[in-house]
């Protein structure tokens, strides 16, 4: 997984999840705004990818849906 863009069911919130090597970067906020960024380092690439996939599943379960960067600009 490279990058996942998700938008809330009401279309007002977004989250971008990106795996780069052993790090997972996340940016979340209101659609149309920059949002807040965080990066978490993991001991292996596999653990970073697993953490990102788990976060995507969590967001989808709470009503988020896949989107594009254009959808959140």
C-alpha positions as CSV (number, residue, x, y, z in Angstrom):
1,X,0.0,0.0,0.0
2,X,1.4,3.3,-1.0
3,X,-1.3,5.9,-0.2
4,X,-4.9,5.7,0.9
5,X,-7.3,8.7,0.9
6,X,-10.5,8.4,2.9
7,X,-13.4,10.8,3.4
8,X,-16.1,10.6,6.1
9,X,-19.6,9.7,5.3
10,X,-20.8,13.3,5.7
11,X,-17.9,14.5,3.4
12,X,-16.6,16.9,6.0
13,X,-13.5,15.1,7.3
14,X,-10.6,13.3,5.6
15,X,-7.6,11.1,6.4
16,X,-4.6,10.3,4.2
17,X,-2.5,7.3,5.2
18,X,0.9,6.8,3.5
19,X,3.5,4.0,4.1
20,X,7.0,5.0,3.3
21,X,9.4,2.2,4.2
22,X,9.1,1.5,7.9
23,X,7.1,4.7,8.6
24,X,3.4,5.5,8.4
25,X,2.4,9.0,7.8
26,X,-1.1,10.2,8.5
27,X,-2.8,13.5,7.8
28,X,-6.4,14.2,9.0
29,X,-8.6,17.2,9.1
30,X,-11.5,19.0,7.5
31,X,-12.0,18.9,3.8
32,X,-10.5,21.9,2.1
33,X,-8.0,22.5,5.0
34,X,-4.4,21.1,5.3
35,X,-5.1,19.0,8.4
36,X,-2.7,17.7,11.0
37,X,0.1,15.3,10.2
38,X,1.7,12.6,12.3
39,X,4.4,10.0,11.4
40,X,5.0,6.8,13.3
41,X,8.1,4.6,12.8
42,X,7.8,0.8,13.0
43,X,10.6,-1.8,13.4
44,X,9.8,-3.5,10.0
45,X,8.1,-2.6,6.7
46,X,5.6,-5.4,7.3
47,X,4.6,-3.9,10.7
48,X,4.2,-0.5,9.1
49,X,2.0,-1.9,6.3
50,X,0.0,-3.9,8.8
51,X,-0.6,-0.8,11.0
52,X,-1.7,1.2,8.0
53,X,-4.1,-1.5,6.8
54,X,-5.6,-1.7,10.3
55,X,-6.2,2.0,10.4
56,X,-7.9,1.9,7.0
57,X,-10.2,-0.9,8.2
58,X,-11.0,1.1,11.3
59,X,-11.9,4.2,9.3
60,X,-14.0,2.2,6.9
61,X,-15.8,0.5,9.8
62,X,-16.6,4.0,11.2
63,X,-18.2,5.2,7.9
64,X,-15.2,6.6,5.9
65,X,-15.0,5.7,2.2
66,X,-12.1,5.7,-0.3
67,X,-11.6,9.1,-2.0
68,X,-9.1,10.9,-4.2
69,X,-6.9,13.9,-3.3
70,X,-9.2,16.0,-5.6
71,X,-12.1,15.0,-3.4
72,X,-10.6,16.6,-0.3
73,X,-9.1,19.8,-1.8
